[in-house]
């Protein structure tokens, strides 16, 4: 429906940029695009499952394997895409990042600051869903998987005739309950045919898909139902035992790695999906996200307070990084796990204040330190750790 995904800058206009008609392209020009496109597909199919460390290694190998492909300046194979309107040379993801405008009337939890990380995953997922190919997005808890996917699906609802359906699995989810929920969202075409409304496609987002309990025979019934749908494109009627076909419906799966109640996904199920791993948010991305939010919020405050926006972001991220590196979880303190949600809670607290309660820079600094103490220090269980924090 759009040239560079529904979350890209060129899709956020009155006339979204449409995909280029490759059939009408000059054969010589088309041939020049083949190797860059293959390199991009190679990167995101084989290398899309890697985390931060393995991505660096894979990136170096891709540069050796595809020496003639022109990667983005100062970047590698994960840092760009092929723009069919501009030729075979890769463009940087920053070209697609839409501008962020702070809106006071929007809830803090609905604020999403576009950055290269959100755009690159939105691009790949958009391309796959447009071809009705299932996607399985994984990554550590708190990296923003669910938020980014939900934002993309809302954009696709507006621009790509997609009807999103949201489901969340838990340890108590049953297969029958899952089937009823899916059937309730589909339109009945014929007696044994279900599907999306006319000229639309349905995308079923299933969050925490690996949460259902494993039964005594080693299976997870809700996941086996989804696997049957992926295998056969349908399932049986529970009462009449007739087979029901399902069309124009795609699964979008989301889950954190196994552990803490989450189970290992069977390969019979995950093989149907394009697996992508969202790595932890980089410091640069965190600076962009929280810097944009706090700068927009402090615009109505005094100049001396507005000038502290970047310092508060930098200090918070530095403390978060040090806590993650030095305050490691142990059997006596298993809750010493820090992620992006902790940084988010600090700025959530700052955004609750009104200008009348923060008359000067000193008051804002005290408020900022209070929020850091509330989020990070209150989690610490011994005087030694608290002394480390205040030092």
WOQUI-V154936 format. One record per helix or strand of 2 or more residues. SS is the DSSP state (h for helix, s for strand). FROM is the first residue (numbers start at 1). TO is the last residue. If there is no record, write none. Layout:
# WOQUI-V154936
ss=SS from=FROM to=TO
ss=SS from=FROM to=TO
This chain:
# WOQUI-V154936
ss=h from=9 to=11
ss=h from=22 to=24
ss=h from=27 to=46
ss=h from=52 to=65
ss=s from=80 to=81
ss=s from=91 to=92
ss=h from=93 to=96
ss=h from=108 to=110
ss=h from=116 to=130
ss=s from=135 to=138
ss=h from=145 to=159
ss=s from=162 to=168
ss=h from=175 to=185
ss=s from=187 to=190
ss=s from=193 to=195
ss=s from=201 to=207
ss=h from=221 to=232
ss=s from=234 to=236
ss=s from=243 to=247
ss=s from=249 to=255
ss=h from=267 to=270
ss=s from=274 to=277
ss=h from=283 to=300
ss=h from=303 to=306
ss=h from=309 to=326
ss=h from=340 to=350
ss=h from=355 to=357
ss=h from=361 to=375
ss=h from=377 to=379
ss=h from=383 to=390
